[in-house]
Amino acid sequence: MELTAETVKAKALELGADVVGIASGAVLDQFPPDPSLPQTPSSISDHDNKSVIVLARKFAWGLTRVPKADQNKLYTAQLELQGLEELAYDLVIFLEDHGYPAITVPAVHTMWEMRQGLYGPLSLRHAAVEAGLGTLGLNLQLLTPRYGPRVMLMGVLTCAPLEPDQPMHEALCKGPECGRCLLTCPGDAALHWNIDKEKCSPHAWPYGWQYLTNHIKDLMTAGSFDEKWALVKGKATFELWQSMLQGVGVNSGCTRCLEVCPVGEDYELFLKEAQEEIPEATPEKQARLQAMRDAEEAGDLGPSFAASRRWIGAYPALRVIP
């Protein structure tokens, strides 16, 4: 069988992907999200960086109808991630069976240099936009036409010369006109076309890096042996131990901004009934969102828009701004 972009994408769908696209490695090298710390295919591999296959699986709708991030919800998300990882590896084997070496790009791997923001060696959100899967939203989450932001991503790098897909032109996000991601965020991390990852991370990964380092700090600064031992035997250690078994709460966590986003065909069908009301909205958040709306009406898209304009798409406000 001749290996083409279409055969690779058909195989990915056969293996269980819900959405798949292909981005040019050279384009991702040319346009890193942060040029000072380039997350590029060439920083991962000098040889197998020609094409980046971006795989997406939708979140279970039952998961996104439950607002509380309890163990049932975290475990379901972890199972979805594991399935996606296996899918990506099976696609690697498919490519190599056709003579093209390949390597996976995990969704949750974190570079040491970027640990405070928990960013990996390749931004799969930006790669997904280049691969035609969607556009970025107000808090820079990926939005897709069918599932909105309710997808989990994995990548596969390969030397196969696959024809890349074309990015979407029109922005899917309405920005501050909607702003539901900002109103719901428990960490108040959603910004004006940006996100504060340090505020987001403790919620997105409740038993992740920050939880671990804070627990160790508490152990080191506790006074007596009895106080230290009480911490060792306490809930924090238990949650960390439990998370080590499956990654629950380390690779999975808060998904509130994904749940309330009205973008996607699935929102009206499965989520609106459960997510239309946003209990986390406060007068302070409403005021901050209104300030963004007022700024955009005056022609100010905020300090971060220009850096992400390529991946946001043709945003409606741009049509009325000189």
C-alpha positions as CSV (number, residue, x, y, z in Angstrom):
1,M,0.0,0.0,0.0
2,E,1.3,3.4,-1.0
3,L,1.8,5.6,2.1
4,T,-0.1,8.9,1.6
5,A,-1.6,11.4,3.9
6,E,-5.0,9.9,3.2
7,T,-3.9,6.4,4.1
8,V,-2.3,7.5,7.3
9,K,-5.4,9.5,8.4
10,A,-7.6,6.6,7.5
11,K,-5.5,4.3,9.6
12,A,-5.6,6.7,12.5
13,L,-9.4,6.8,12.4
14,E,-9.5,3.0,12.1
15,L,-7.4,2.8,15.2
16,G,-9.8,4.9,17.1
17,A,-9.0,8.6,16.6
18,D,-12.0,10.9,16.4
19,V,-10.2,13.6,14.5
20,V,-6.8,13.6,12.8
21,G,-4.7,16.1,10.8
22,I,-1.2,16.5,9.5
23,A,1.1,19.5,10.0
24,S,4.3,20.4,8.2
25,G,7.3,20.0,10.5
26,A,9.1,22.8,8.7
27,V,6.1,25.2,9.4
28,L,6.1,24.3,13.1
29,D,9.8,24.9,13.2
30,Q,9.3,28.3,11.5
31,F,6.5,29.4,13.8
32,P,7.1,28.3,17.5
33,P,4.6,29.6,20.0
34,D,7.4,31.0,22.1
35,P,10.6,31.7,20.1
36,S,12.6,32.0,23.3
37,L,11.9,28.4,24.2
38,P,11.0,26.8,20.9
39,Q,8.7,23.8,21.1
40,T,9.5,22.5,17.6
41,P,9.7,19.1,15.8
42,S,13.5,19.7,15.1
43,S,14.1,20.1,18.9
44,I,12.8,16.5,19.3
45,S,14.4,14.8,16.3
46,D,16.9,15.9,13.7
47,H,15.7,13.2,11.3
48,D,12.0,12.3,11.8
49,N,10.6,15.8,11.8
50,K,9.1,16.2,8.3
51,S,5.5,15.5,9.2
52,V,3.5,15.9,12.5
53,I,0.4,13.8,12.7
54,V,-2.0,15.2,15.3
55,L,-4.5,12.8,16.8
56,A,-7.5,13.8,18.8
57,R,-10.0,11.8,20.9
58,K,-13.1,13.4,22.3
59,F,-13.8,13.4,26.0
60,A,-16.6,11.2,27.2
61,W,-19.7,13.4,27.4
62,G,-20.6,11.9,30.8
63,L,-17.3,13.2,32.1
64,T,-18.0,16.7,30.9
65,R,-21.5,16.7,32.4
66,V,-20.0,16.3,36.0
67,P,-18.7,19.6,37.3
68,K,-16.8,18.2,40.3
69,A,-13.3,16.8,39.6
70,D,-13.8,13.7,41.8
71,Q,-11.9,10.4,41.4
72,N,-14.5,9.0,39.0
73,K,-14.0,11.9,36.6
74,L,-10.3,11.9,36.9
75,Y,-10.0,8.2,36.4
76,T,-12.2,8.3,33.2
77,A,-10.0,11.0,31.8
78,Q,-6.9,9.0,32.6
79,L,-8.3,5.9,30.8
80,E,-9.0,8.1,27.7
81,L,-5.4,9.3,27.8
82,Q,-4.1,5.8,28.0
83,G,-6.2,4.7,25.0
84,L,-4.9,7.7,23.0
85,E,-1.3,6.8,23.9
86,E,-1.8,3.2,22.7
87,L,-3.4,4.5,19.5
88,A,-0.4,6.8,18.8
89,Y,2.0,3.9,19.3
90,D,0.0,1.6,17.0
91,L,0.3,4.4,14.4
92,V,4.0,4.5,14.9
93,I,4.2,0.8,14.2
94,F,2.1,1.3,11.0
95,L,4.4,4.0,9.7
96,E,7.5,1.9,10.5
97,D,6.0,-1.1,8.8
98,H,5.9,1.1,5.7
99,G,9.5,2.1,6.1
100,Y,9.2,5.4,7.8
101,P,10.6,5.8,11.3
102,A,8.3,7.6,13.7
103,I,8.1,8.7,17.4
104,T,5.2,9.7,19.7
105,V,4.8,13.2,21.2
106,P,3.0,12.7,24.5
107,A,0.2,15.0,25.6
108,V,1.4,15.3,29.2
109,H,5.2,15.2,29.1
110,T,6.8,18.3,30.6
111,M,10.1,19.9,29.8
112,W,12.2,20.8,32.8
113,E,12.7,24.3,31.5
114,M,9.0,24.8,31.3
115,R,7.9,23.0,34.4
116,Q,6.3,26.0,36.0
117,G,3.9,26.2,33.1
118,L,3.9,22.4,32.5
119,Y,4.6,22.7,28.8
120,G,5.9,19.8,26.7
121,P,8.6,19.7,23.9
122,L,5.9,20.4,21.3
123,S,2.7,22.4,21.7
124,L,0.1,20.0,20.4
125,R,-2.6,22.8,20.5
126,H,-0.6,24.9,18.1
127,A,0.3,21.8,16.0
128,A,-3.4,20.9,15.9
129,V,-4.2,24.4,14.4
130,E,-1.5,24.0,11.8
131,A,-3.0,20.5,11.0
132,G,-6.4,22.0,10.4
133,L,-8.2,20.6,13.5
134,G,-9.4,24.0,14.8
135,T,-8.4,27.4,16.2
136,L,-7.3,28.7,19.6
137,G,-9.8,30.4,22.0
138,L,-9.7,33.2,24.5
139,N,-7.7,31.2,27.0
140,L,-5.7,29.6,24.2
141,Q,-7.4,26.2,24.4
142,L,-7.9,24.3,21.2
143,L,-11.4,24.6,19.7
144,T,-12.7,22.1,17.1
145,P,-15.9,22.4,15.0
146,R,-17.4,19.1,16.2
147,Y,-16.3,18.8,19.8
148,G,-15.3,22.3,20.8
149,P,-12.4,22.1,23.2
150,R,-13.5,18.7,24.5
151,V,-10.7,16.7,22.9
152,M,-7.4,15.1,24.1
153,L,-4.4,15.4,21.8
154,M,-1.4,13.2,20.9
155,G,1.2,13.7,18.2
156,V,3.4,11.4,16.0
157,L,6.5,12.7,14.3
158,T,7.8,11.0,11.2
159,C,10.1,11.4,8.3
160,A,7.3,10.4,5.9
161,P,6.7,13.2,3.4
162,L,3.0,13.5,4.0
163,E,0.9,16.3,2.5
164,P,-0.1,18.7,5.3
165,D,-3.6,19.9,5.9
166,Q,-4.5,23.5,5.7
167,P,-5.4,25.5,8.8
168,M,-8.9,26.8,9.3
169,H,-9.3,30.5,8.3
170,E,-12.2,31.6,10.5
171,A,-11.8,31.9,14.3
172,L,-14.2,29.6,16.2
173,C,-14.0,31.6,19.4
174,K,-16.1,34.7,20.0
175,G,-13.6,36.0,22.5
176,P,-14.9,38.3,25.4
177,E,-18.3,38.5,23.7
178,C,-18.7,35.0,25.2
179,G,-16.0,34.7,27.9
180,R,-17.6,31.6,29.6
181,C,-14.1,30.1,30.0
182,L,-13.1,33.1,32.0
183,L,-16.2,33.1,34.2
184,T,-15.9,29.4,35.1
185,C,-12.2,29.1,35.8
186,P,-11.6,28.2,39.4
187,G,-8.0,29.5,39.3
188,D,-9.0,32.7,37.6
189,A,-6.3,31.8,35.0
190,A,-8.1,32.8,31.8
191,L,-6.6,36.0,30.4
192,H,-7.3,38.2,27.3
193,W,-6.2,35.8,24.6
194,N,-3.8,34.1,27.0
195,I,-3.7,31.9,30.1
196,D,-1.8,32.0,33.4
197,K,-0.4,28.5,33.5
198,E,0.8,28.8,37.1
199,K,-2.7,29.6,38.2
200,C,-4.2,26.9,36.0
201,S,-1.8,24.0,36.8
202,P,-2.9,23.3,40.4
203,H,-6.4,22.7,39.1
204,A,-5.6,21.1,35.8
205,W,-3.2,18.6,37.5
206,P,-4.4,18.6,41.2
207,Y,-1.9,16.0,42.3
208,G,0.9,17.1,39.9
209,W,4.2,18.8,40.2
210,Q,3.1,21.8,42.4
211,Y,1.1,19.5,44.8
212,L,4.2,17.3,45.2
213,T,6.7,20.1,45.8
214,N,4.4,21.8,48.2
215,H,3.9,18.6,50.2
216,I,7.7,18.0,50.4
217,K,8.1,21.6,51.6
218,D,5.5,21.1,54.3
219,L,7.4,17.9,55.4
220,M,10.8,19.8,55.5
221,T,9.5,22.7,57.5
222,A,7.3,20.7,60.0
223,G,8.6,21.1,63.5
224,S,8.6,17.8,65.5
225,F,8.9,14.2,64.3
226,D,5.2,13.7,65.2
227,E,4.2,16.6,63.0
228,K,6.3,15.2,60.1
229,W,4.9,11.7,60.6
230,A,1.3,13.1,60.7
231,L,2.0,14.7,57.2
232,V,3.5,11.5,55.9
233,K,0.4,9.6,57.1
234,G,-2.0,12.3,55.9
235,K,-4.3,12.8,52.9
236,A,-1.7,14.6,50.7
237,T,0.7,11.5,50.8
238,F,-2.3,9.2,50.2
239,E,-3.4,11.2,47.1
240,L,0.1,11.2,45.7
241,W,0.5,7.5,46.3
242,Q,-2.9,6.8,44.7
243,S,-2.0,9.0,41.7
244,M,1.2,7.1,41.1
245,L,-0.8,3.9,40.5
246,Q,-2.6,5.3,37.4
247,G,-1.6,8.9,36.9
248,V,-5.1,10.0,38.1
249,G,-4.9,13.6,39.2
250,V,-1.5,14.0,37.7
251,N,-2.4,13.6,34.0
252,S,-6.0,14.5,34.5
253,G,-7.8,17.2,36.4
254,C,-10.1,20.3,36.1
255,T,-11.9,20.6,32.7
256,R,-14.3,23.4,33.6
257,C,-13.3,25.6,30.7
258,L,-13.9,22.7,28.3
259,E,-17.3,21.9,29.7
260,V,-18.9,25.3,29.5
261,C,-17.6,26.3,26.1
262,P,-20.5,26.5,23.6
263,V,-18.3,25.9,20.5
264,G,-18.8,22.4,19.0
265,E,-21.8,20.5,17.6
266,D,-21.9,18.4,20.8
267,Y,-22.6,21.3,23.2
268,E,-26.3,21.7,22.2
269,L,-26.8,17.9,22.1
270,F,-25.1,16.8,25.3
271,L,-23.8,19.6,27.5
272,K,-26.1,22.7,27.4
273,E,-28.6,21.1,29.8
274,A,-25.9,20.5,32.4
275,Q,-23.6,23.4,31.8
276,E,-25.6,26.4,30.9
277,E,-25.4,27.9,34.4
278,I,-21.9,28.9,35.6
279,P,-21.8,28.8,39.4
280,E,-18.2,30.0,39.5
281,A,-19.1,33.4,37.9
282,T,-18.5,36.3,40.3
283,P,-19.0,40.1,40.0
284,E,-15.2,40.5,39.9
285,K,-14.9,38.1,36.9
286,Q,-17.9,39.8,35.2
287,A,-16.2,43.1,35.6
288,R,-12.9,41.8,34.2
289,L,-14.7,40.3,31.2
290,Q,-16.6,43.5,30.6
291,A,-13.3,45.5,30.6
292,M,-12.0,43.2,27.9
293,R,-15.2,43.8,25.8
294,D,-14.9,47.5,26.3
295,A,-11.2,47.4,25.2
296,E,-12.0,45.4,22.1
297,E,-14.8,47.9,21.1
298,A,-12.1,50.6,21.4
299,G,-9.8,48.6,19.1
300,D,-7.6,47.1,21.8
301,L,-7.3,43.3,21.6
302,G,-5.0,43.1,24.6
303,P,-1.2,42.6,25.0
304,S,-1.2,38.9,24.0
305,F,-3.4,38.8,20.9
306,A,-0.7,39.6,18.4
307,A,1.6,36.7,19.5
308,S,-1.2,34.2,18.9
309,R,-3.0,35.8,16.0
310,R,-1.7,33.1,13.6
311,W,-3.5,30.4,15.6
312,I,-6.7,32.3,16.6
313,G,-7.8,32.8,13.0
314,A,-9.8,35.5,11.4
315,Y,-11.4,36.9,14.6
316,P,-14.6,39.0,14.0
317,A,-13.3,42.0,15.9
318,L,-10.4,42.4,13.5
319,R,-12.9,43.5,10.8
320,V,-13.8,46.6,12.6
321,I,-10.3,47.5,13.9
322,P,-8.1,49.7,11.7
